[in-house]
Amino acid sequence: MVPWDQDFDVYLTELDGAPASYVVDLAARDHAPVEDHPLLLTLRVPMRLARPDGLRHPDEGPALGAIEDRVVERLAADHGGIYVGRVVHDGVTTMFHYLPAGHGRAVDELVAGLGPLPDGYTIDASLDDDPQWKRAQALNPGPLAEQTIWNRRLLRIFEERGDSLDIARDVDHMAYFPTRDDAEQATDDLRAAGFRVDDPDEVDDGEAWGLAFHREDILADGRPDEFVAEIFAILQRHDGRYDGWGAEHRTRES
C-alpha cells in the first residue's frame, strides 16, 4: 500500500522537441525517496493508433487505460509496487513504478505476471537502481506547468458553483521578488500589459517584496492558461515568483 494519499494530475510539455503528456503523483515529491523501494521498474507500451504528434488517439484510450489499471493493481498487490506516473511521447506510453529492495524476480517474470495483454500490445521493461527516486523527481512539473494544473482545479470549483466563466471580472494576481528594484521593474512591464499594479509590499524585513496586480479577464476558453503564461514571461525577466490568482464568483444573475 502506498504510504500517502496519491494525487495524480496531468500536464503537457515538450520532450525532445515533440509534445509529451505527463501524469504524475504530485504528492510523491513530499515523501520521496522511499528508502525501502529503491528499484525503478520502467514499462513501455507502444501505441497502435498514436496520433501524428505522438500522443494518444482517443479511440485507443480505453485499451491503454485498462492496461495501465491492471499493471498498477497487479504490481501493487503482488510486489508492493508504488506507481509514480507515466509519460506519453512519440507513440509510446511509459509507466514508472518503484519496487522494494531485494526484489529477486527477473524483468521477464515480472511482465509475465501482469497477465495477457489485449491483442497487438506488448510491454518492454527494464529494472534499475534508483534509490534517490531521480526518475520520480524528473516527472514533476515546472512552475508554469504546475500552475496550469492549479488553474484547472480552481476552474472546477468555479464551475461547481455555477459560475459563468465567460463573464469578464477583475482577476487578482500575486508575485514575489528578491528586491524592491526587481518588483518596480516588473511593475512597468505589467502596466504595459494592461495590469493595474499596487505598490510593492515589503515581506520578511525586506527579504522579499510582494506585488499585487489586477486585470479584467474572462475565465473561459483556456484564458487562465493564457494570462498565466503572459505573466510568467514578464516575471522571469525580473526574478519574480508567481503566487497564483483569484477572482470573484460571477453568474448571469449576479
C-alpha positions as CSV (number, residue, x, y, z in Angstrom):
1,M,0.0,0.0,0.0
2,V,1.3,3.5,-0.9
3,P,2.0,5.3,2.5
4,W,0.4,8.6,1.4
5,D,-2.8,9.8,-0.3
6,Q,-1.8,9.9,-4.0
7,D,-2.7,13.0,-6.0
8,F,-2.4,12.4,-9.8
9,D,-2.8,15.1,-12.4
10,V,-1.7,15.7,-16.0
11,Y,0.2,18.3,-17.8
12,L,1.5,18.9,-21.3
13,T,5.0,19.9,-22.2
14,E,7.7,19.2,-24.8
15,L,10.3,16.4,-24.8
16,D,13.0,16.2,-27.4
17,G,11.1,18.8,-29.5
18,A,7.8,16.8,-29.6
19,P,4.6,17.0,-27.4
20,A,4.6,14.9,-24.3
21,S,1.8,14.2,-21.8
22,Y,2.8,13.7,-18.2
23,V,0.7,12.1,-15.5
24,V,2.4,12.4,-12.1
25,D,1.6,11.8,-8.4
26,L,2.1,15.3,-7.1
27,A,2.0,14.0,-3.5
28,A,5.0,11.7,-4.1
29,R,7.6,14.6,-4.0
30,D,6.8,15.3,-0.4
31,H,7.6,11.6,0.5
32,A,10.3,10.6,-1.9
33,P,12.6,8.9,-1.8
34,V,11.1,5.9,-0.1
35,E,14.1,4.1,1.4
36,D,12.7,0.5,1.1
37,H,11.7,1.0,-2.6
38,P,14.9,1.7,-4.4
39,L,14.2,-0.2,-7.6
40,L,12.7,1.6,-10.6
41,L,10.6,-0.6,-12.9
42,T,10.0,1.1,-16.3
43,L,7.3,-0.3,-18.6
44,R,7.0,0.9,-22.2
45,V,3.8,0.1,-24.2
46,P,4.0,1.1,-27.9
47,M,0.7,2.5,-29.0
48,R,-1.2,1.2,-32.0
49,L,-3.1,4.3,-33.1
50,A,-0.8,7.1,-32.0
51,R,-1.6,10.5,-33.5
52,P,0.8,12.2,-35.8
53,D,2.1,14.2,-32.8
54,G,2.8,11.0,-30.9
55,L,0.1,11.4,-28.3
56,R,-2.8,9.0,-27.6
57,H,-5.5,8.7,-30.1
58,P,-9.0,8.9,-28.4
59,D,-10.0,5.5,-29.8
60,E,-7.1,3.9,-28.1
61,G,-7.6,5.5,-24.7
62,P,-9.8,2.7,-23.2
63,A,-7.4,-0.1,-24.1
64,L,-4.4,1.8,-22.8
65,G,-6.3,2.8,-19.7
66,A,-7.3,-0.8,-19.0
67,I,-3.6,-1.9,-19.4
68,E,-2.4,0.8,-17.0
69,D,-5.1,0.0,-14.4
70,R,-4.2,-3.7,-14.4
71,V,-0.5,-3.1,-14.3
72,V,-0.8,-0.7,-11.4
73,E,-3.1,-3.1,-9.5
74,R,-1.0,-6.2,-10.0
75,L,2.3,-4.6,-9.2
76,A,0.9,-3.1,-6.0
77,A,-0.8,-6.3,-4.9
78,D,1.8,-8.8,-5.8
79,H,5.1,-6.8,-5.4
80,G,4.3,-3.8,-3.2
81,G,4.9,-1.5,-6.2
82,I,4.4,2.2,-6.0
83,Y,3.2,3.9,-9.2
84,V,4.5,7.4,-9.6
85,G,3.4,8.4,-13.1
86,R,3.7,8.0,-16.8
87,V,4.8,9.8,-20.0
88,V,3.1,9.6,-23.3
89,H,5.5,10.6,-26.1
90,D,6.5,9.6,-29.6
91,G,3.9,6.9,-29.8
92,V,4.8,5.2,-26.6
93,T,3.2,5.1,-23.1
94,T,6.0,4.7,-20.5
95,M,4.9,3.9,-16.9
96,F,7.2,4.2,-13.8
97,H,6.9,2.1,-10.6
98,Y,9.2,1.6,-7.6
99,L,9.7,-1.8,-6.1
100,P,11.0,-2.9,-2.7
101,A,14.7,-3.6,-2.1
102,G,15.9,-7.2,-2.6
103,H,13.3,-7.9,-5.4
104,G,14.6,-11.1,-6.8
105,R,12.3,-11.5,-9.9
106,A,13.7,-11.1,-13.3
107,V,12.1,-8.5,-15.5
108,D,10.5,-11.0,-17.9
109,E,9.0,-12.8,-14.9
110,L,7.5,-9.5,-13.7
111,V,6.0,-8.8,-17.1
112,A,4.6,-12.3,-17.4
113,G,3.0,-12.0,-14.0
114,L,1.0,-9.0,-15.3
115,G,-1.2,-11.3,-17.4
116,P,-2.0,-11.4,-21.1
117,L,-2.3,-8.1,-22.9
118,P,-5.0,-7.1,-25.4
119,D,-4.2,-8.3,-29.0
120,G,-1.5,-6.3,-30.6
121,Y,0.1,-4.8,-27.5
122,T,3.5,-5.6,-26.0
123,I,5.4,-4.4,-22.9
124,D,9.1,-3.6,-22.9
125,A,10.5,-3.5,-19.4
126,S,13.7,-2.6,-17.5
127,L,14.6,-2.6,-13.8
128,D,17.2,-0.2,-12.5
129,D,18.6,1.1,-9.2
130,D,17.2,4.5,-8.4
131,P,17.4,4.9,-4.6
132,Q,17.1,8.7,-4.8
133,W,14.0,8.5,-6.9
134,K,15.5,10.7,-9.6
135,R,13.1,9.5,-12.2
136,A,10.1,10.4,-10.0
137,Q,11.6,13.8,-9.4
138,A,12.0,14.3,-13.2
139,L,8.3,13.7,-13.7
140,N,7.4,16.7,-11.6
141,P,6.1,19.8,-13.5
142,G,7.9,23.0,-13.7
143,P,6.4,26.2,-12.2
144,L,4.3,27.1,-15.3
145,A,3.1,23.6,-15.9
146,E,2.1,23.2,-12.3
147,Q,0.2,26.5,-12.4
148,T,-1.8,25.2,-15.3
149,I,-2.8,22.2,-13.1
150,W,-3.9,24.6,-10.4
151,N,-5.8,26.6,-13.0
152,R,-7.9,23.6,-13.9
153,R,-8.6,22.7,-10.2
154,L,-9.6,26.3,-9.4
155,L,-11.9,26.5,-12.5
156,R,-13.6,23.2,-11.4
157,I,-14.5,25.0,-8.2
158,F,-15.9,27.9,-10.1
159,E,-17.9,25.6,-12.4
160,E,-19.3,23.6,-9.4
161,R,-20.6,26.9,-8.0
162,G,-22.4,27.6,-11.3
163,D,-20.0,30.4,-12.4
164,S,-20.5,31.9,-15.8
165,L,-16.8,31.8,-16.8
166,D,-17.3,33.9,-20.0
167,I,-18.3,36.9,-17.9
168,A,-15.3,39.3,-17.5
169,R,-14.3,40.2,-14.0
170,D,-11.3,41.5,-12.1
171,V,-8.7,38.7,-11.7
172,D,-6.2,39.4,-8.8
173,H,-2.7,38.1,-9.0
174,M,0.3,38.0,-6.6
175,A,4.0,37.6,-7.1
176,Y,7.2,37.9,-5.0
177,F,10.6,39.4,-5.9
178,P,14.0,39.3,-4.2
179,T,14.4,43.1,-4.2
180,R,12.2,46.2,-4.4
181,D,14.0,47.2,-7.6
182,D,13.0,43.9,-9.2
183,A,9.4,44.5,-8.2
184,E,9.4,48.1,-9.5
185,Q,10.9,47.0,-12.9
186,A,8.2,44.3,-13.2
187,T,5.6,46.9,-12.4
188,D,6.5,48.8,-15.5
189,D,6.1,45.7,-17.7
190,L,2.9,44.6,-16.0
191,R,1.3,48.0,-16.6
192,A,2.4,47.9,-20.2
193,A,0.5,44.6,-20.4
194,G,-2.7,46.2,-19.1
195,F,-2.5,45.3,-15.4
196,R,-3.2,47.7,-12.5
197,V,-0.4,47.3,-10.1
198,D,-0.3,48.0,-6.4
199,D,2.8,49.4,-4.6
200,P,5.4,46.8,-3.7
201,D,4.9,45.5,-0.2
202,E,7.9,44.5,2.0
203,V,7.9,40.9,3.2
204,D,10.1,39.4,6.0
205,D,12.0,42.6,6.8
206,G,13.0,43.2,3.2
207,E,13.9,39.6,2.4
208,A,11.3,39.7,-0.3
209,W,8.8,42.1,-1.9
210,G,5.3,41.3,-2.7
211,L,3.4,42.7,-5.7
212,A,-0.4,42.5,-6.2
213,F,-1.7,43.3,-9.7
214,H,-5.1,43.1,-11.3
215,R,-6.7,43.0,-14.7
216,E,-10.2,42.3,-16.1
217,D,-10.3,38.9,-17.9
218,I,-12.7,36.0,-18.6
219,L,-12.1,32.5,-17.2
220,A,-13.5,30.6,-20.2
221,D,-11.9,29.1,-23.3
222,G,-8.5,28.4,-21.7
223,R,-7.9,32.1,-20.9
224,P,-6.3,31.4,-17.4
225,D,-3.5,29.4,-19.0
226,E,-3.0,32.3,-21.5
227,F,-2.8,35.0,-18.9
228,V,-0.6,32.9,-16.6
229,A,1.9,32.3,-19.5
230,E,1.9,36.0,-20.2
231,I,2.6,36.8,-16.5
232,F,5.3,34.2,-16.3
233,A,7.1,35.6,-19.3
234,I,7.2,39.0,-17.5
235,L,8.2,37.7,-14.1
236,Q,11.1,35.6,-15.5
237,R,12.7,38.8,-16.6
238,H,12.8,40.2,-13.1
239,D,13.4,37.1,-10.9
240,G,9.7,37.1,-9.9
241,R,7.9,34.1,-8.4
242,Y,4.2,33.8,-9.2
243,D,1.9,33.0,-6.3
244,G,-1.4,32.4,-8.1
245,W,-4.7,34.2,-8.9
246,G,-8.2,34.6,-7.6
247,A,-11.4,36.2,-8.7
248,E,-15.0,36.8,-7.6
249,H,-17.7,34.3,-8.4
250,R,-19.9,35.6,-11.2
251,T,-23.2,34.4,-12.7
252,R,-25.7,35.8,-15.1
253,E,-27.9,36.7,-12.2
254,S,-25.3,38.4,-10.1
